[in-house]
Amino acid sequence: MEILRVENLTKTYLMGEVEVHALRGATFSSTEGEFSVILGPSGSGKSTLLNIMGGMDTPTTGRVFAKGEEITAYSEKKLTEYRRTKVGFVFQFYNLMASLTAEENVELAAEITEDALPIGEILEAVGLYERRKHFPSQLSGGEQQRVSIARAIAKNPMLLLCDEPTGALDYATGISILELLRKVNVDMKKTVMVITHNADIALMADRVIRMNSGKIVEDKAVANPVSASEIKW
């Protein structure tokens, strides 16, 4: 089943008197349960595309459909509901509340949806149940990113959008986070999209979408994705 369809998206910003074309007619679709990697250099439009798919930004022209509903036609109120209940976000920097424990950070996300998953089970799934009472300052970077992933999936979203989730981590920790994301994809049957400039991460994807200068220059299914543990960079 198609979970997301992007049709001819453009996004133009004005920087002073200069027009910046962040997206130039981006079109693709994603199937429910896929692990996709959106790949491209800095400035290629990856994050702009993620922000629009996640309902955090709107396109200049074009449409986005989520399970057949056009989210680009939503009111601001309905778009806020979509962000809160249908999409989980994981970013390069963890954006955790410093004054809350790991468990409380996850609970905060779960409270905004009626279909939340059990907090204890989620913390167990990401390997942090024993650390649930620790504050972010007491956790390593990898552990904080695991809290961020737990927070994203606690609200039981249909789509998990990850923007450079390994960008602030060392190699070994980054691989463990990729393994966790694949586990979320397979065991929890979540559709996962990872945005990255790291071409090696594309080896583990079911689908690879390459971007350059705001355009999608390649969109291909991967016949035999490798496990995260086989990736080297």
C-alpha positions in Angstrom: 0.0 0.0 0.0 1.2 3.5 -0.9 1.8 5.5 2.3 3.2 8.7 0.9 3.2 10.3 -2.6 5.0 13.5 -3.5 3.9 15.3 -6.7 5.9 17.9 -8.5 7.0 19.7 -5.3 8.8 23.1 -5.6 10.0 25.3 -2.9 11.4 28.8 -3.5 12.8 31.1 -0.8 13.7 34.7 -1.0 17.0 35.6 0.5 17.2 39.4 0.1 16.6 39.9 -3.6 17.8 36.4 -4.6 15.5 33.5 -5.2 16.7 30.2 -3.8 15.1 27.1 -5.4 15.3 24.4 -2.7 13.0 22.0 -4.5 12.5 21.8 -8.3 9.7 19.4 -9.2 10.4 16.6 -6.8 8.1 13.5 -7.4 8.2 10.1 -5.8 6.1 7.6 -3.8 6.8 5.3 -0.9 5.2 2.0 0.1 4.0 1.2 3.6 6.7 -0.7 5.5 9.6 0.5 3.4 13.0 1.6 4.8 14.0 4.5 2.4 17.1 6.5 2.3 17.0 10.0 0.8 20.6 10.7 -0.3 22.3 13.9 -1.4 24.9 16.5 -0.7 24.4 19.5 1.6 22.0 21.9 0.0 20.4 19.4 -2.3 16.9 19.9 -0.8 16.7 16.8 1.4 15.7 18.6 4.6 13.3 20.8 2.8 11.6 17.7 1.4 11.5 16.1 4.8 10.0 19.2 6.4 7.2 19.3 3.8 6.5 15.6 4.1 6.3 16.0 7.9 4.0 18.9 7.8 6.5 21.4 9.2 6.7 23.4 6.0 4.5 24.0 2.9 5.6 23.8 -0.8 5.5 26.7 -3.2 3.7 24.4 -5.6 2.9 20.7 -5.7 1.1 18.2 -3.5 1.8 15.6 -0.9 -0.5 12.7 -0.1 -0.4 10.6 3.1 -2.4 7.4 2.8 -4.5 9.1 0.0 -5.2 12.3 1.9 -3.7 15.5 0.5 -1.9 17.0 3.5 -0.8 20.1 1.4 -4.5 21.0 1.4 -4.9 20.7 5.2 -5.8 23.7 7.4 -3.1 24.7 9.9 -5.1 23.0 12.7 -5.3 19.7 10.7 -1.6 20.0 9.7 -0.7 20.3 13.4 -2.7 17.2 14.2 -1.0 15.3 11.4 2.5 16.3 12.8 1.5 15.3 16.3 -0.2 12.0 15.6 1.0 10.6 12.2 4.7 11.5 12.0 7.6 10.7 14.3 10.7 12.9 13.9 14.4 12.1 14.7 17.0 14.7 14.2 20.8 14.9 14.2 20.7 16.8 17.5 18.4 15.1 20.0 16.3 18.1 21.2 15.5 16.4 24.5 14.1 18.3 27.5 17.1 18.6 29.8 15.0 18.8 32.9 13.1 15.6 32.2 14.3 12.0 32.5 14.5 9.7 29.5 11.1 8.2 30.5 9.5 11.6 31.0 10.8 12.8 27.6 9.1 9.8 26.0 5.9 10.3 28.0 5.7 13.9 26.8 5.3 12.7 23.2 2.9 9.9 24.1 0.6 12.4 25.8 -0.3 14.2 22.6 -1.9 11.2 20.9 -4.7 8.8 21.7 -3.0 5.8 20.2 0.3 5.9 22.1 2.4 2.7 22.7 3.3 1.5 26.2 6.2 3.6 27.4 7.9 0.8 29.2 7.8 -1.5 26.2 9.2 1.3 24.0 12.1 2.0 26.4 12.8 -1.8 26.5 12.8 -2.0 22.7 15.4 0.7 22.4 17.6 -0.8 25.1 17.1 2.0 27.7 14.6 0.5 30.3 17.4 0.4 32.9 18.4 4.0 32.2 14.8 5.4 32.1 15.2 7.5 35.2 18.4 9.2 33.9 18.5 12.8 32.7 19.9 13.6 29.2 23.1 14.9 30.8 23.7 11.5 32.3 23.3 9.7 29.0 25.8 9.3 26.1 25.1 10.7 22.7 24.0 7.3 21.4 21.7 6.8 24.4 20.2 10.3 23.9 19.5 9.4 20.3 17.8 6.2 21.4 15.6 8.4 23.7 14.8 10.5 20.7 13.8 7.5 18.6 11.7 6.1 21.5 10.0 9.5 21.8 9.3 9.5 18.0 7.7 6.0 18.0 5.9 6.2 21.3 3.0 8.1 19.7 2.6 5.2 17.2 3.1 7.2 14.0 2.5 5.9 10.5 5.8 7.4 9.3 9.2 7.9 11.0 11.3 10.7 9.4 15.0 10.8 10.4 17.2 13.8 9.4 20.9 12.8 9.6 20.2 10.6 12.7 23.9 9.4 12.9 25.5 12.8 12.0 26.5 13.7 15.6 27.7 10.2 16.5 30.9 8.1 16.2 30.9 5.2 13.7 30.1 2.4 16.2 27.3 4.3 17.8 26.0 5.4 14.5 25.8 1.8 13.3 23.9 0.8 16.5 21.4 3.6 15.8 20.9 2.3 12.2 20.3 -1.2 13.6 17.7 0.2 15.9 15.9 2.0 13.1 15.8 -1.1 11.0 14.5 -3.0 14.1 11.7 -0.4 14.4 11.0 -0.8 10.7 10.8 -4.6 10.8 9.5 -5.5 14.3 7.1 -2.5 14.7 6.2 -2.4 11.0 7.0 1.3 10.7 7.7 3.1 7.5 11.1 4.7 8.0 12.8 7.5 5.9 16.4 8.4 6.6 17.8 11.6 5.1 21.6 11.6 4.9 24.6 12.7 2.9 26.4 9.4 3.8 26.2 7.2 0.7 27.1 4.1 2.6 23.9 4.2 4.6 22.0 3.7 1.3 23.3 0.1 1.2 20.8 -0.9 3.9 17.7 0.7 2.3 14.8 -0.9 0.5 14.6 2.2 -1.7 17.1 4.9 -2.4 16.1 8.4 -3.6 19.0 10.5 -4.7 18.7 14.3 -4.8 20.8 17.1 -6.3 20.1 20.8 -6.7 16.5 20.4 -5.5 15.7 17.6 -8.0 15.3 13.8 -7.6 17.8 12.4 -9.9 17.4 8.7 -9.1 14.6 6.6 -7.4 15.3 2.9 -7.2 14.4 -0.2 -5.3 17.2 -2.2 -3.8 17.0 -5.9 -4.4 19.3 -7.0 -1.6 19.8 -4.5 1.2 22.6 -5.2 3.6 22.4 -5.2 7.4 23.6 -2.1 9.2 26.5 -4.1 10.7 27.9 -4.6 7.2 28.2 -0.9 6.5 31.6 0.7 6.7 32.5 4.4 6.3 
